Every structure is written in C-alpha cells, then in structure tokens.
Amino acid sequence: MKIFLKYFSIYRDRFQKEEATRDYPSASSIKEIFLSHFQEGEDVEKFLKYTRFAVNAEFVPIETILNEGDELVFIPPVSGG
Amino acid sequence: MIKITKEPISIEAVLDSTQDKNAGGYVYFIGTIRQENAIEGIEYQSYLPLAQKQMENVVGEAKNKWALQKVSVVHRVGLVPVGHAAVVIAVCSVHRKEAFAACEFIIDRIKEIVPIWKEGGAACCHHHQS
C-alpha cells in the first residue's frame, strides 16, 4: 500500500527531504513504518520517546494500522511561538 | 481570527478583530524575532492542517477556563525576518484578570501542542498590554 510521509524539524534534517511516498505491506502499523526509517543499531528509543504521530491530520497512537493512501507525519517536540 | 499564515502578520488587523463593546480589558502578546548571532530571521515549519486544528483547540481550552469576550491568534510560518512578528495573540474579557491569564496560557499551549517548529535561532517576545 502507498503511504504519504511528511517530515518536519529533526526528521526533515535527518532524512533530507520534506516528503516521500513509499510502499509498505498491507496492514502495516505506524511503529513498523517508523522503525523502517532507521538502521539497525540506531538508538530508535530516543526518537520514539519524544515523537507523536499524526495520520491524515489527527493525532493517533503508534499502534495504529494504516490504510492505502494515508498521510503519516512524525511529530517531534514542537517549538513554535 | 485563528490562523497560520506565510504572509507578514498585520498586527493592527489582529487587534481590530477583538474589538468588543462589552470588554473592559484587552491583553496583547506579540512574539518577535530578535537579533542574535547575525541571523536574518527564523524559518518556521508547520504541519498546517493539524496546526490549525490545534490552535483552535488551544483557544477552545482558554475559553473553557475563563470568561472571554474575543480571542484572536495568528502565527506566521516560513522565513520570519528579525524584528517581525512570529505570533500575535489578542484577548479581551469583561475584566482584565481573565485576559491576562488567558493570553499567557495561549502562548504557553502553542509552544506545547501546536505542530510548528523553528530553526536557525531563538524568538524573543515583547508584551504589549493595555
């Protein structure tokens, strides 16, 4: 299934892009997709601790199963104002 | 008026939007970009659809906590040059106490829950109160 990803802040810096469209197996969870962005041995827990997730502009739990065409955004700590 | 914009914020328009004959106290907050380390400005990123919702939620929270007449919040994104406003908040209430408390609450909550990110420097804030 196709998933549209948008990256902001630390994730935009880390992945060097603002957005991407990627294919994932049906019924993939946010956690599976998030983890697929990291190399083995990287300290993913550090990122998981401070990241929230949004699907189609709504905050959702990391266990959420995605559907074809969903827009997934990793939300690191915000710093507006 | 609750919005996120890439355009310069018209402070006058934000303040005008809260004019209310029943209000006895107006509190304004203008967060600006200060000169620091020779930066030209600060680039703000935003996940717009969620940021707009969250801004509306913040205003909703404030209205639930205090009796407010009108509230306006505008946040600028993209490159905000030094000396320009990044965020403008205007609150009015029958008595000043509620407006002071709500204005501070709103800027604090924006910094906590609205998906907007700054890079390249630090924002400074000037309080404008009446």
Backbone of each chain as ProteinMPNN parsed JSONL, in Angstrom:
{"seq_chain_A": "MKIFLKYFSIYRDRFQKEEATRDYPSASSIKEIFLSHFQEGEDVEKFLKYTRFAVNAEFVPIETILNEGDELVFIPPVSGG", "coords_chain_A": {"N_chain_A": [[0.846, -1.193, 0.0], [0.356, 2.3, -0.637], [1.875, 4.929, 1.123], [1.812, 8.236, 2.211], [4.329, 10.302, 3.306], [5.285, 12.885, 5.537], [7.848, 15.078, 6.552], [9.171, 16.843, 9.302], [11.142, 19.336, 11.015], [13.469, 17.802, 13.123], [13.283, 15.422, 11.757], [13.107, 16.134, 9.104], [15.626, 17.177, 8.755], [17.147, 14.918, 9.279], [16.357, 12.978, 7.365], [16.651, 14.387, 5.099], [14.652, 15.365, 3.415], [11.401, 16.689, 2.542], [9.079, 15.329, 2.109], [7.723, 12.098, 1.193], [6.746, 9.288, -0.819], [5.911, 6.064, -0.15], [5.953, 2.469, -0.517], [4.352, 0.019, 1.454], [3.805, -3.113, 3.192], [0.416, -4.356, 3.281], [-1.716, -3.414, 5.988], [0.287, -2.461, 7.656], [1.733, -1.12, 10.634], [2.018, 2.092, 12.295], [4.268, 2.064, 13.896], [5.861, 0.072, 12.734], [6.416, 1.25, 10.278], [7.717, 3.566, 11.093], [9.993, 2.484, 12.341], [11.228, 1.387, 10.142], [12.565, 3.443, 9.045], [14.984, 3.643, 10.207], [18.37, 2.576, 10.75], [19.757, -0.601, 11.608], [20.79, -0.946, 14.951], [20.738, 1.71, 15.557], [19.778, 4.231, 17.932], [16.767, 4.022, 18.391], [14.849, 4.215, 20.331], [15.295, 6.592, 21.633], [14.274, 8.436, 19.849], [11.638, 7.576, 19.639], [10.646, 8.142, 22.151], [10.195, 10.864, 22.184], [8.477, 11.454, 20.134], [5.397, 12.085, 18.503], [2.54, 10.927, 16.615], [0.807, 11.542, 13.586], [-1.992, 10.883, 11.58], [-3.459, 11.617, 8.593], [-3.874, 14.238, 9.497], [-4.676, 13.964, 12.174], [-3.941, 13.285, 15.562], [-2.698, 10.122, 16.504], [-2.39, 6.838, 18.062], [0.729, 5.008, 18.264], [0.393, 2.393, 17.6], [-1.431, 2.264, 15.613], [-2.966, 0.96, 12.689], [-2.283, 1.382, 9.311], [-3.902, 2.6, 6.31], [-4.27, 2.223, 2.737], [-3.048, 4.998, 0.997], [-2.964, 6.737, 3.162], [-1.846, 9.634, 4.993], [1.027, 10.076, 6.723], [2.589, 11.511, 9.501], [5.482, 12.25, 11.312], [5.746, 13.593, 14.46], [7.859, 15.538, 16.008], [9.061, 17.051, 19.155], [7.467, 20.196, 19.562], [8.097, 23.671, 18.631], [7.057, 26.229, 18.375], [5.854, 29.672, 18.419]], "CA_chain_A": [[0.0, 0.0, 0.0], [1.114, 3.551, -0.696], [1.736, 5.837, 2.272], [2.443, 9.547, 2.006], [5.023, 10.709, 4.526], [5.783, 14.262, 5.603], [8.862, 15.182, 7.594], [9.404, 18.187, 9.83], [12.123, 19.555, 12.074], [14.621, 16.888, 13.18], [13.15, 14.36, 10.756], [13.448, 16.722, 7.802], [17.093, 17.246, 8.737], [17.724, 13.569, 9.286], [16.089, 12.252, 6.123], [16.991, 15.293, 3.999], [13.525, 15.571, 2.492], [10.186, 17.196, 3.189], [8.012, 14.334, 1.989], [8.043, 10.919, 0.4], [5.677, 8.302, -0.996], [6.553, 4.745, -0.075], [5.092, 1.286, -0.479], [4.515, -0.847, 2.622], [2.844, -4.222, 3.172], [-0.911, -4.032, 3.818], [-1.901, -3.505, 7.442], [1.469, -2.046, 8.424], [1.442, -0.166, 11.711], [2.892, 3.264, 12.313], [5.551, 1.693, 14.513], [6.658, -0.652, 11.733], [6.884, 2.211, 9.271], [8.7, 4.441, 11.745], [11.239, 1.74, 12.543], [11.863, 1.127, 8.842], [13.356, 4.627, 8.697], [16.243, 3.638, 10.953], [19.296, 1.472, 10.529], [19.947, -1.486, 12.767], [21.798, -0.46, 15.898], [20.495, 3.107, 15.923], [19.03, 4.385, 19.175], [15.415, 4.429, 17.993], [14.074, 4.533, 21.538], [15.496, 8.015, 21.899], [13.334, 9.163, 18.977], [10.27, 7.16, 19.986], [10.28, 8.775, 23.408], [9.8, 12.265, 22.01], [7.737, 11.648, 18.885], [3.994, 11.71, 18.394], [2.245, 10.567, 15.233], [-0.471, 12.018, 13.05], [-2.454, 10.295, 10.315], [-4.494, 12.463, 7.981], [-4.051, 15.436, 10.342], [-5.208, 13.669, 13.507], [-3.019, 12.516, 16.397], [-3.135, 8.731, 16.694], [-1.38, 6.031, 18.762], [1.759, 4.405, 17.409], [-0.044, 1.04, 17.185], [-2.447, 2.408, 14.557], [-2.74, 0.295, 11.403], [-2.556, 2.348, 8.247], [-4.627, 2.183, 5.1], [-3.79, 2.746, 1.456], [-3.236, 6.427, 0.749], [-2.897, 7.559, 4.378], [-0.731, 10.576, 5.152], [1.628, 9.856, 8.047], [3.559, 12.546, 9.878], [6.166, 12.096, 12.595], [5.673, 14.907, 15.116], [8.828, 15.705, 17.102], [8.655, 18.145, 20.054], [7.208, 21.425, 18.795], [8.868, 24.832, 19.123], [6.509, 27.458, 17.798], [5.762, 30.827, 19.306]], "C_chain_A": [[0.877, 1.237, 0.0], [0.813, 4.409, 0.537], [2.487, 7.131, 1.951], [3.047, 9.997, 3.332], [5.438, 12.164, 4.43], [6.741, 14.351, 6.781], [9.05, 16.634, 8.005], [10.55, 18.158, 10.838], [13.256, 18.512, 12.024], [14.521, 15.801, 12.116], [13.439, 14.883, 9.356], [14.969, 16.801, 7.669], [17.697, 15.852, 8.563], [17.545, 12.86, 7.943], [16.311, 13.113, 4.885], [15.89, 15.392, 2.949], [12.299, 16.034, 3.272], [9.058, 16.17, 3.15], [8.471, 13.18, 1.121], [6.786, 10.081, 0.24], [6.344, 6.94, -1.042], [5.518, 3.634, -0.053], [5.406, 0.451, 0.758], [3.517, -1.996, 2.502], [1.5, -3.784, 3.758], [-0.928, -4.24, 5.32], [-0.626, -3.222, 8.223], [1.038, -1.056, 9.5], [2.393, 1.034, 11.593], [4.26, 2.874, 12.853], [6.454, 0.977, 13.503], [7.237, 0.31, 10.696], [7.938, 3.139, 9.864], [10.042, 3.716, 11.864], [11.971, 1.491, 11.223], [12.712, 2.318, 8.378], [14.738, 4.619, 9.349], [17.079, 2.411, 10.602], [19.378, 0.624, 11.797], [21.037, -0.895, 13.663], [21.616, 1.0, 16.278], [19.621, 3.171, 17.175], [17.62, 4.913, 18.871], [14.579, 4.85, 19.196], [14.137, 6.019, 21.862], [14.497, 8.852, 21.089], [11.882, 8.844, 19.346], [9.755, 7.909, 21.212], [9.693, 10.177, 23.198], [8.923, 12.518, 20.781], [6.279, 11.228, 19.037], [3.714, 11.467, 16.905], [0.874, 11.098, 14.822], [-0.753, 11.301, 11.734], [-3.608, 11.143, 9.803], [-4.903, 13.608, 8.914], [-4.783, 15.192, 11.653], [-4.123, 12.918, 14.293], [-3.576, 11.117, 16.612], [-2.031, 7.98, 17.439], [-0.434, 5.343, 17.772], [1.342, 3.011, 16.904], [-1.029, 1.098, 16.01], [-2.021, 1.705, 13.259], [-3.144, 1.266, 10.293], [-3.296, 1.724, 7.075], [-4.004, 2.831, 3.869], [-4.072, 4.248, 1.341], [-3.178, 7.316, 1.974], [-1.677, 8.493, 4.331], [-0.217, 10.448, 6.595], [2.675, 10.933, 8.311], [4.155, 12.202, 11.23], [6.219, 13.488, 13.228], [6.692, 14.967, 16.258], [8.375, 16.847, 18.018], [8.545, 19.461, 19.288], [7.961, 22.603, 19.411], [8.377, 26.119, 18.469], [6.507, 28.598, 18.801], [6.909, 31.79, 19.093]], "O_chain_A": [[1.979, 1.243, 0.549], [-0.34, 4.586, 0.931], [3.628, 7.116, 1.489], [2.358, 10.064, 4.35], [5.885, 12.625, 3.38], [6.5, 13.791, 7.85], [9.083, 17.535, 7.167], [10.877, 17.125, 11.421], [13.919, 18.363, 10.997], [15.538, 15.311, 11.626], [13.96, 14.151, 8.514], [15.526, 16.525, 6.606], [18.636, 15.654, 7.792], [18.471, 12.22, 7.445], [16.178, 12.637, 3.757], [16.161, 15.491, 1.753], [12.175, 15.809, 4.476], [8.197, 16.138, 4.029], [9.473, 13.271, 0.411], [5.871, 10.153, 1.061], [7.227, 6.692, -1.863], [4.376, 3.823, 0.366], [6.569, 0.205, 1.075], [2.51, -1.882, 1.804], [1.462, -2.928, 4.641], [-0.25, -5.118, 5.854], [-0.478, -3.7, 9.348], [0.114, -0.266, 9.31], [3.41, 0.992, 10.9], [5.288, 3.303, 12.328], [7.654, 1.241, 13.429], [8.395, 0.193, 10.294], [8.933, 3.458, 9.212], [11.091, 4.267, 11.529], [13.198, 1.396, 11.199], [13.484, 2.201, 7.427], [15.564, 5.49, 9.073], [16.56, 1.364, 10.214], [19.101, 1.091, 12.901], [22.063, -0.411, 13.185], [22.257, 1.484, 17.21], [18.824, 2.27, 17.435], [17.326, 6.091, 19.071], [13.717, 5.723, 19.097], [13.158, 6.618, 22.307], [13.95, 9.839, 21.58], [11.021, 9.723, 19.361], [8.578, 8.26, 21.294], [8.811, 10.612, 23.939], [8.659, 13.669, 20.432], [5.963, 10.184, 19.608], [4.547, 11.766, 16.049], [-0.077, 11.099, 15.604], [0.131, 11.137, 10.892], [-4.602, 11.355, 10.499], [-6.084, 13.905, 9.096], [-5.432, 16.092, 12.186], [-3.467, 12.026, 13.755], [-4.768, 10.942, 16.869], [-0.88, 8.416, 17.455], [-0.768, 5.134, 16.606], [1.873, 2.518, 15.909], [-1.411, 0.055, 15.479], [-0.886, 1.836, 12.801], [-4.209, 1.882, 10.341], [-3.311, 0.508, 6.884], [-3.311, 3.845, 3.956], [-5.195, 4.7, 1.562], [-3.326, 8.532, 1.854], [-0.647, 8.189, 3.729], [-0.953, 10.687, 7.553], [3.523, 11.226, 7.468], [3.432, 11.899, 12.18], [6.683, 14.443, 12.604], [6.412, 14.494, 17.359], [7.41, 17.542, 17.699], [9.407, 19.799, 18.477], [8.405, 22.543, 20.558], [9.164, 26.976, 18.067], [7.082, 28.498, 19.885], [6.982, 32.821, 19.763]]}, "seq_chain_B": "MIKITKEPISIEAVLDSTQDKNAGGYVYFIGTIRQENAIEGIEYQSYLPLAQKQMENVVGEAKNKWALQKVSVVHRVGLVPVGHAAVVIAVCSVHRKEAFAACEFIIDRIKEIVPIWKEGGAACCHHHQS", "coords_chain_B": {"N_chain_B": [[-10.429, 35.385, 14.875], [-8.341, 32.953, 13.868], [-5.449, 31.787, 12.779], [-2.864, 30.45, 10.591], [-0.203, 31.673, 8.804], [1.702, 32.434, 5.853], [2.291, 34.938, 5.242], [3.348, 38.328, 6.161], [2.313, 39.337, 9.425], [-0.496, 41.299, 10.021], [-0.551, 43.319, 12.546], [-2.288, 45.248, 13.454], [-4.688, 44.448, 12.27], [-5.186, 42.079, 13.635], [-5.524, 42.989, 16.248], [-7.712, 44.679, 15.875], [-9.633, 42.785, 15.298], [-10.545, 41.863, 17.682], [-12.073, 43.755, 18.862], [-14.539, 44.798, 21.105], [-17.485, 45.872, 22.499], [-18.376, 45.124, 24.971], [-16.168, 44.437, 26.387], [-13.796, 44.999, 28.997], [-11.158, 44.824, 29.362], [-8.179, 44.441, 27.545], [-5.667, 42.272, 26.367], [-2.589, 41.937, 24.814], [-0.274, 39.963, 23.028], [2.801, 39.906, 21.475], [4.994, 38.077, 19.764], [8.254, 38.348, 18.711], [11.003, 38.194, 16.34], [14.2, 38.214, 17.526], [17.345, 39.956, 17.143], [20.143, 37.968, 16.857], [23.239, 36.43, 16.914], [23.842, 37.294, 14.294], [21.776, 36.436, 12.629], [19.389, 36.379, 9.918], [16.806, 35.892, 10.171], [14.19, 33.68, 11.291], [13.314, 30.445, 10.309], [10.204, 29.011, 10.124], [8.607, 25.922, 10.318], [5.635, 24.094, 9.557], [3.041, 21.755, 10.159], [0.453, 22.212, 8.544], [-2.485, 21.541, 8.409], [-2.976, 20.154, 10.822], [-1.851, 21.881, 12.657], [-3.511, 24.106, 12.484], [-5.902, 23.043, 13.51], [-5.044, 22.44, 16.096], [-4.417, 24.958, 17.084], [-6.967, 26.035, 17.187], [-8.012, 24.325, 19.086], [-6.5, 25.102, 21.32], [-7.423, 27.705, 21.751], [-10.045, 27.072, 22.308], [-9.711, 25.656, 24.705], [-8.826, 27.742, 26.345], [-11.084, 29.371, 26.354], [-12.805, 27.734, 27.702], [-11.727, 27.77, 30.21], [-11.709, 30.416, 31.101], [-13.842, 33.33, 31.256], [-14.168, 34.761, 28.361], [-14.313, 37.427, 26.013], [-13.491, 37.893, 23.286], [-11.092, 36.231, 21.178], [-8.101, 36.244, 19.366], [-5.669, 34.656, 17.343], [-2.714, 34.601, 15.572], [-0.256, 32.974, 13.756], [2.823, 33.196, 12.185], [4.47, 31.488, 9.498], [7.223, 29.98, 7.608], [9.975, 31.994, 6.435], [10.679, 34.249, 8.897], [11.606, 37.482, 9.275], [14.17, 39.156, 11.232], [12.987, 41.218, 13.82], [10.394, 41.151, 13.013], [6.972, 40.097, 13.585], [6.292, 36.897, 14.858], [4.249, 35.643, 16.11], [1.01, 36.638, 17.088], [-1.198, 37.48, 19.612], [-4.398, 38.235, 20.741], [-6.555, 39.09, 23.287], [-9.657, 39.608, 24.857], [-11.681, 40.538, 27.652], [-14.327, 40.854, 30.1], [-13.294, 41.748, 32.529], [-9.876, 42.556, 33.442], [-8.258, 40.504, 34.531], [-8.89, 37.898, 33.617], [-8.229, 38.107, 30.924], [-5.442, 38.59, 30.985], [-4.527, 36.154, 32.139], [-5.467, 34.265, 30.282], [-4.15, 34.984, 27.928], [-1.452, 34.454, 28.466], [-1.647, 31.73, 28.954], [-2.417, 30.816, 26.414], [-0.17, 31.351, 24.728], [1.711, 29.731, 25.97], [0.559, 27.182, 25.623], [0.54, 26.995, 22.85], [3.23, 26.693, 22.379], [3.503, 24.188, 23.375], [1.754, 22.305, 22.132], [1.101, 22.801, 19.438], [1.813, 21.905, 16.156], [4.321, 23.354, 15.092], [7.493, 24.369, 14.111], [10.604, 25.872, 14.864], [13.657, 26.97, 13.36], [17.146, 27.796, 13.341], [17.647, 29.892, 15.165], [16.56, 31.973, 17.921], [13.459, 32.965, 19.267], [12.262, 36.04, 20.471], [10.272, 37.735, 22.865], [7.893, 40.297, 23.133], [5.849, 41.943, 25.388], [2.736, 43.459, 25.05], [0.579, 45.313, 26.657], [-2.62, 46.383, 27.709]], "CA_chain_B": [[-9.409, 35.13, 13.857], [-7.337, 31.97, 14.294], [-4.874, 31.312, 11.517], [-1.428, 30.298, 10.358], [-0.023, 32.328, 7.52], [3.074, 32.654, 5.374], [2.415, 36.377, 4.985], [3.562, 39.146, 7.36], [1.089, 39.495, 10.216], [-0.971, 42.658, 10.254], [-0.856, 43.392, 13.975], [-3.476, 46.088, 13.584], [-5.874, 43.653, 11.913], [-5.448, 41.112, 14.717], [-6.07, 43.726, 17.392], [-9.051, 45.139, 15.495], [-10.575, 41.664, 15.255], [-11.072, 41.542, 19.021], [-12.816, 44.889, 19.43], [-15.824, 44.345, 21.656], [-18.002, 46.925, 23.383], [-18.606, 44.578, 26.311], [-14.895, 44.129, 27.038], [-13.205, 46.051, 29.826], [-9.71, 44.62, 29.398], [-7.565, 43.801, 26.369], [-4.259, 41.914, 26.544], [-1.987, 41.557, 23.536], [1.074, 39.396, 23.078], [3.439, 39.87, 20.163], [6.296, 37.404, 19.802], [9.034, 38.802, 17.553], [12.323, 37.576, 16.148], [15.236, 39.145, 17.967], [18.663, 39.827, 16.517], [21.024, 37.09, 17.634], [24.234, 35.731, 16.079], [23.797, 37.776, 12.911], [20.766, 35.753, 11.81], [18.482, 37.265, 9.172], [15.452, 35.58, 10.614], [13.984, 32.283, 11.685], [12.423, 29.696, 9.433], [9.226, 28.193, 10.849], [7.907, 24.878, 9.574], [4.366, 23.75, 10.192], [2.121, 20.798, 9.537], [-0.647, 23.179, 8.573], [-3.856, 21.124, 8.78], [-3.045, 19.805, 12.244], [-1.524, 23.084, 13.429], [-4.728, 24.933, 12.536], [-6.812, 22.394, 14.469], [-4.508, 22.557, 17.449], [-4.584, 26.363, 17.501], [-8.379, 26.187, 17.556], [-8.179, 23.62, 20.366], [-5.909, 25.932, 22.372], [-8.367, 28.798, 22.019], [-11.182, 26.429, 22.96], [-9.317, 25.391, 26.099], [-8.801, 29.033, 27.06], [-12.465, 29.84, 26.538], [-13.425, 26.89, 28.731], [-11.159, 28.084, 31.535], [-12.005, 31.789, 31.501], [-14.921, 34.007, 30.526], [-13.505, 35.672, 27.43], [-15.201, 38.007, 25.01], [-12.969, 37.521, 21.962], [-9.693, 35.786, 21.127], [-7.514, 36.061, 18.04], [-4.297, 34.158, 17.354], [-2.141, 34.408, 14.233], [1.15, 32.548, 13.779], [3.447, 33.232, 10.859], [5.43, 30.425, 9.203], [8.168, 30.379, 6.572], [11.046, 32.82, 6.992], [10.231, 35.472, 9.586], [12.819, 38.28, 9.454], [14.43, 39.799, 12.53], [12.163, 42.404, 14.09], [9.0, 40.929, 12.606], [6.173, 39.279, 14.499], [6.062, 35.487, 14.526], [2.937, 35.273, 16.641], [0.26, 37.733, 17.71], [-2.382, 36.999, 20.341], [-5.207, 39.315, 21.313], [-7.621, 38.535, 24.123], [-10.368, 40.596, 25.66], [-12.658, 39.999, 28.591], [-15.03, 41.907, 30.83], [-12.303, 42.259, 33.481], [-8.532, 42.311, 32.913], [-7.605, 39.309, 35.081], [-9.118, 36.75, 32.734], [-7.496, 38.315, 29.668], [-4.023, 38.351, 31.264], [-4.293, 34.724, 32.348], [-5.734, 33.521, 29.052], [-3.13, 35.297, 26.934], [-0.248, 33.691, 28.822], [-1.984, 30.316, 28.744], [-2.452, 30.508, 24.98], [1.186, 31.258, 24.149], [2.357, 28.536, 26.542], [-0.003, 25.974, 24.991], [1.019, 26.944, 21.455], [4.59, 26.152, 22.427], [3.442, 22.788, 23.812], [0.962, 21.31, 21.378], [0.822, 23.126, 18.031], [2.948, 21.429, 15.353], [5.101, 24.393, 14.421], [8.881, 24.222, 14.551], [11.509, 26.92, 14.401], [15.06, 26.583, 13.219], [18.054, 28.885, 12.991], [17.789, 30.973, 16.138], [15.611, 31.983, 19.035], [12.485, 34.062, 19.206], [12.114, 36.826, 21.693], [8.884, 38.142, 22.996], [7.573, 41.572, 23.758], [4.466, 42.011, 25.852], [2.044, 44.727, 24.864], [-0.621, 45.144, 27.46], [-3.375, 47.604, 27.983]], "C_chain_B": [[-8.381, 34.155, 14.446], [-6.704, 31.441, 13.018], [-3.355, 31.215, 11.553], [-1.19, 30.811, 8.946], [1.451, 32.436, 7.143], [3.34, 34.137, 5.146], [2.756, 37.119, 6.284], [2.243, 39.353, 8.099], [0.735, 40.969, 10.326], [-1.417, 42.739, 11.711], [-2.145, 44.179, 14.196], [-4.754, 45.278, 13.303], [-6.228, 42.657, 13.009], [-6.089, 41.834, 15.901], [-7.5, 44.19, 17.093], [-10.085, 44.02, 15.595], [-11.146, 41.323, 16.622], [-11.841, 42.712, 19.631], [-14.204, 44.429, 19.875], [-16.294, 45.374, 22.693], [-18.219, 46.425, 24.814], [-17.31, 44.28, 27.068], [-14.388, 45.315, 27.842], [-11.7, 45.924, 29.913], [-9.23, 43.894, 28.166], [-6.12, 43.48, 26.714], [-3.741, 41.402, 25.208], [-0.609, 40.966, 23.78], [1.609, 39.365, 21.654], [4.815, 39.249, 20.33], [7.059, 37.768, 18.542], [10.373, 38.076, 17.475], [13.386, 38.59, 16.554], [16.55, 38.897, 17.217], [19.566, 38.991, 17.411], [21.952, 36.367, 16.67], [24.113, 36.069, 14.598], [22.801, 37.026, 12.023], [19.929, 36.792, 11.059], [17.046, 37.06, 9.621], [15.395, 34.128, 11.046], [12.976, 31.649, 10.745], [11.496, 28.84, 10.31], [8.613, 27.177, 9.893], [6.603, 24.58, 10.304], [3.657, 22.654, 9.415], [0.748, 21.477, 9.595], [-2.016, 22.644, 8.999], [-3.992, 20.793, 10.259], [-2.749, 21.028, 13.119], [-2.755, 23.98, 13.564], [-5.715, 24.36, 13.56], [-6.337, 22.6, 15.903], [-4.608, 23.992, 17.98], [-6.024, 26.595, 17.95], [-8.666, 25.481, 18.885], [-7.649, 24.449, 21.531], [-6.869, 27.064, 22.748], [-9.61, 28.245, 22.721], [-10.896, 26.138, 24.427], [-9.359, 26.683, 26.916], [-10.217, 29.525, 27.339], [-13.213, 28.999, 27.576], [-12.953, 27.257, 30.131], [-11.554, 29.47, 32.035], [-13.169, 32.347, 30.675], [-14.27, 35.068, 29.635], [-14.517, 36.203, 26.423], [-14.752, 37.578, 23.616], [-11.494, 37.127, 22.064], [-9.266, 35.703, 19.673], [-6.071, 35.605, 18.195], [-3.842, 33.991, 15.912], [-0.673, 34.047, 14.401], [1.673, 32.572, 12.353], [4.402, 32.049, 10.704], [6.229, 30.814, 7.953], [9.246, 31.224, 7.224], [10.468, 34.098, 7.597], [11.481, 36.302, 9.884], [12.947, 38.854, 10.866], [13.573, 41.054, 12.652], [10.703, 42.227, 13.727], [8.281, 40.012, 13.608], [6.036, 37.854, 13.973], [4.691, 35.045, 15.013], [2.296, 36.494, 17.302], [-1.005, 37.139, 18.335], [-3.113, 38.206, 20.905], [-6.389, 38.686, 22.046], [-8.349, 39.68, 24.811], [-11.433, 39.908, 26.506], [-13.314, 41.165, 29.328], [-14.071, 42.57, 31.825], [-10.905, 41.793, 33.063], [-7.923, 40.974, 33.326], [-7.7, 38.116, 34.128], [-8.295, 36.895, 31.451], [-5.994, 38.091, 29.858], [-3.736, 36.856, 31.337], [-4.443, 33.945, 31.045], [-4.637, 33.766, 28.02], [-1.847, 34.492, 27.209], [-0.467, 32.194, 28.592], [-1.887, 29.954, 27.259], [-1.044, 30.42, 24.394], [1.915, 30.03, 24.704], [1.86, 27.26, 25.853], [0.417, 25.851, 23.526], [2.399, 26.3, 21.422], [4.611, 24.679, 22.814], [2.826, 21.852, 22.781], [0.7, 21.64, 19.911], [2.028, 22.743, 17.176], [3.55, 22.506, 14.443], [6.512, 24.274, 14.99], [9.709, 25.381, 14.019], [12.909, 26.341, 14.238], [15.88, 27.834, 12.949], [18.14, 30.023, 13.972], [16.761, 30.87, 17.236], [14.69, 33.173, 18.91], [12.423, 34.77, 20.54], [10.68, 37.327, 21.752], [8.755, 39.495, 23.669], [6.114, 41.537, 24.172], [3.905, 43.405, 25.596], [0.715, 44.592, 25.582], [-1.332, 46.476, 27.626], [-4.504, 47.289, 28.934]], "O_chain_B": [[-7.655, 34.482, 15.385], [-7.352, 30.724, 12.255], [-2.676, 31.798, 12.398], [-1.89, 30.429, 8.008], [2.326, 32.518, 8.005], [4.474, 34.541, 4.889], [2.493, 36.615, 7.376], [1.192, 39.522, 7.481], [1.578, 41.791, 10.685], [-2.507, 42.292, 12.068], [-2.98, 43.813, 15.023], [-5.757, 45.41, 14.003], [-7.402, 42.412, 13.287], [-7.065, 41.357, 16.482], [-8.382, 44.104, 17.946], [-11.247, 44.255, 15.928], [-12.122, 40.579, 16.719], [-12.22, 42.657, 20.801], [-14.934, 43.771, 19.134], [-15.575, 45.694, 23.639], [-18.241, 47.218, 25.755], [-17.343, 43.915, 28.243], [-14.523, 46.47, 27.437], [-11.029, 46.796, 30.465], [-9.787, 42.867, 27.778], [-5.419, 44.312, 27.289], [-4.359, 40.557, 24.561], [0.13, 41.431, 24.647], [0.953, 38.861, 20.742], [5.696, 39.829, 20.965], [6.582, 37.532, 17.432], [10.806, 37.431, 18.429], [13.463, 39.684, 15.995], [16.821, 37.799, 16.732], [19.726, 39.29, 18.594], [21.49, 35.755, 15.708], [24.271, 35.194, 13.747], [22.965, 36.985, 10.804], [19.78, 37.93, 11.505], [16.193, 37.935, 9.469], [16.414, 33.447, 11.15], [11.937, 32.227, 10.429], [11.959, 28.047, 11.13], [8.161, 27.524, 8.802], [6.488, 24.79, 11.512], [3.671, 22.628, 8.185], [-0.001, 21.331, 10.561], [-2.652, 23.236, 9.872], [-5.006, 21.113, 10.88], [-3.33, 21.185, 14.193], [-3.008, 24.542, 14.629], [-6.285, 25.093, 14.369], [-7.126, 22.895, 16.8], [-4.852, 24.211, 19.167], [-6.274, 27.26, 18.955], [-9.451, 25.963, 19.702], [-8.262, 24.499, 22.598], [-7.09, 27.337, 23.928], [-10.156, 28.882, 23.622], [-11.75, 26.354, 25.287], [-9.867, 26.705, 28.037], [-10.509, 30.03, 28.423], [-14.129, 29.482, 28.241], [-13.677, 27.082, 31.111], [-11.715, 29.682, 33.237], [-13.438, 31.901, 29.559], [-13.874, 36.134, 30.106], [-15.456, 35.506, 26.037], [-15.519, 36.981, 22.86], [-10.757, 37.621, 22.917], [-9.987, 35.155, 18.84], [-5.34, 36.094, 19.057], [-4.503, 33.319, 15.12], [0.066, 34.735, 15.105], [1.049, 32.039, 11.436], [5.065, 31.652, 11.662], [5.956, 31.834, 7.321], [9.416, 31.176, 8.443], [9.855, 34.912, 6.907], [12.331, 35.872, 10.664], [11.961, 39.011, 11.587], [13.453, 41.841, 11.713], [9.865, 43.053, 14.089], [8.906, 39.266, 14.361], [5.709, 37.633, 12.807], [4.052, 34.185, 14.408], [2.962, 37.274, 17.983], [-1.765, 36.412, 17.695], [-2.493, 39.098, 21.485], [-7.119, 37.862, 21.494], [-7.717, 40.62, 25.294], [-11.994, 38.874, 26.144], [-12.899, 42.316, 29.189], [-14.039, 43.794, 31.948], [-10.763, 40.76, 32.408], [-7.16, 40.376, 32.566], [-6.715, 37.423, 33.873], [-7.733, 35.919, 30.954], [-5.342, 37.481, 29.01], [-2.821, 36.354, 30.684], [-3.634, 33.067, 30.744], [-4.24, 32.841, 27.311], [-1.245, 33.929, 26.294], [0.416, 31.492, 28.099], [-1.34, 28.911, 26.9], [-0.757, 29.496, 23.633], [2.655, 29.368, 23.977], [2.65, 26.368, 25.542], [0.624, 24.747, 23.022], [2.699, 25.477, 20.557], [5.613, 23.994, 22.608], [3.311, 20.74, 22.575], [0.122, 20.816, 19.202], [3.141, 23.201, 17.434], [3.322, 22.552, 13.234], [6.698, 24.102, 16.194], [9.541, 25.815, 12.879], [13.284, 25.365, 14.887], [15.375, 28.811, 12.397], [18.684, 31.069, 13.618], [16.165, 29.815, 17.456], [15.103, 34.256, 18.496], [12.523, 34.152, 21.6], [9.974, 37.321, 20.743], [9.433, 39.785, 24.654], [5.247, 41.145, 23.391], [4.55, 44.408, 25.902], [-0.163, 43.842, 25.155], [-0.714, 47.54, 27.675], [-5.271, 48.181, 29.299]]}, "name": "protein", "num_of_chains": 2, "seq": "MKIFLKYFSIYRDRFQKEEATRDYPSASSIKEIFLSHFQEGEDVEKFLKYTRFAVNAEFVPIETILNEGDELVFIPPVSGGMIKITKEPISIEAVLDSTQDKNAGGYVYFIGTIRQENAIEGIEYQSYLPLAQKQMENVVGEAKNKWALQKVSVVHRVGLVPVGHAAVVIAVCSVHRKEAFAACEFIIDRIKEIVPIWKEGGAACCHHHQS"}
